[in-house]
């Protein structure tokens, strides 16, 4: 078994909206709170915590400010047509999210939040390769048990865990290790449904096979009350299971 530097990428767990950015939104109060409840991968930063066994990169603000998992150019981003590119202009149900957004403001937001985050992800991948010879990025998310209006996949029956893959950076053995790790816990697992893909730093994308990447998404109904946002009674047990599955994935790196 080869050594590997592990990076836990957690892009959507924050509910933080800086006051200066909140003034630019067209929603507030309870409407904003409900949109945050729908769009935030709440508690994923707690579920995906391996201590010193991995380096974590947590995006510091809400995806309603900037979404670091979208392509920065709307021409490259399929969700941009729904107003949900790197800088969202629509809510999950299609309502106006921002009062206005011109090219200058969009670039300011990307420069303030998006590009520094991706620069750090690049640096962590470089450091992992320098120290261990290869890097494993685990792209950590959660998803609602029922499709949101904005979701491309509207199939109502969703698995407990979704494993997202990249054709180049998610080799078959990694897909199998991830699937087996969560199925061994008794959870229903599907590949690339309801969401697909996994993040890879741009300078390595489809160029350097030393960077592996796998997305792990946990159904929110497994660990929280989706109506209130509160942790479920079995949250700690779920967290332990997720951590043991991640250890099994890492142990299976070839």
CORQUI-V245529 format. One record per pair of residues at least 6 apart in sequence whose C-alpha atoms are under 6 Angstrom apart, sorted by the first residue. I is the first residue (numbers start at 1). J is the second residue. D is the distance in Angstrom with one decimal. If there is no record, write none. Layout:
# CORQUI-V245529
I_J_D + I_J_D
This chain:
# CORQUI-V245529
1_254_5.6 + 2_254_5.8 + 3_132_5.7 + 4_132_5.2 + 4_134_5.2 + 4_135_5.5 + 5_128_4.5 + 5_132_5.7 + 5_135_4.7 + 6_54_4.9 + 6_135_5.9 + 6_136_4.8 + 6_137_6.0 + 7_54_5.7 + 7_55_4.8 + 7_56_5.7 + 7_137_4.8 + 8_56_4.6 + 8_137_6.0 + 8_138_5.0 + 9_57_5.0 + 9_139_4.8 + 9_140_5.9 + 10_58_4.7 + 10_140_5.2 + 11_58_5.8 + 11_59_4.8 + 12_40_5.7 + 12_41_5.2 + 12_63_6.0 + 13_40_5.6 + 13_41_4.6 + 13_42_5.1 + 13_44_5.8 + 14_61_5.4 + 14_62_4.9 + 15_62_4.8 + 16_61_4.8 + 16_62_5.2 + 17_61_5.9 + 17_62_6.0 + 25_97_5.7 + 25_98_4.3 + 25_99_5.7 + 26_97_5.2 + 26_98_4.8 + 26_99_4.8 + 41_141_6.0 + 41_142_5.1 + 47_239_4.7 + 66_86_5.7 + 66_87_4.9 + 67_86_4.8 + 68_114_5.5 + 70_85_5.8 + 70_86_4.8 + 71_77_5.3 + 72_86_5.6 + 74_80_5.5 + 79_85_5.6 + 83_89_5.0 + 83_90_4.9 + 89_97_5.0 + 89_98_5.4 + 90_96_4.7 + 90_97_4.6 + 91_97_5.4 + 92_150_5.3 + 93_149_5.3 + 122_201_5.4 + 125_135_5.9 + 128_135_5.3 + 129_135_5.6 + 134_210_4.7 + 134_211_5.9 + 135_211_4.8 + 136_212_4.7 + 136_213_5.6 + 137_213_4.6 + 138_213_5.9 + 138_214_5.2 + 138_215_5.7 + 139_215_4.3 + 140_216_5.2 + 141_217_4.4 + 142_217_4.6 + 142_218_4.5 + 142_219_5.6 + 142_220_5.9 + 143_219_5.1 + 143_220_5.7 + 144_220_5.5 + 145_219_5.9 + 145_221_6.0 + 146_156_5.9 + 147_154_5.5 + 153_194_5.7 + 159_188_5.2 + 159_189_5.6 + 160_187_5.7 + 160_188_5.1 + 160_219_5.0 + 161_189_4.8 + 161_217_5.6 + 161_218_4.7 + 161_219_5.9 + 162_189_5.8 + 162_190_5.2 + 162_191_5.8 + 162_193_5.9 + 162_217_5.0 + 163_191_4.8 + 163_192_5.8 + 163_215_5.5 + 163_216_4.9 + 164_191_5.9 + 164_192_4.6 + 164_196_4.6 + 164_197_4.7 + 164_198_5.7 + 164_214_6.0 + 164_215_4.5 + 165_197_4.6 + 165_198_5.4 + 165_214_5.4 + 166_197_5.2 + 166_198_5.9 + 168_206_5.9 + 169_212_4.7 + 169_213_5.5 + 170_212_5.7 + 170_213_5.5 + 177_249_5.4 + 178_249_5.5 + 181_245_4.9 + 182_245_5.9 + 198_214_5.5 + 198_215_4.9 + 223_232_5.3 + 223_235_5.2 + 224_230_5.7 + 224_231_4.3 + 224_232_4.4
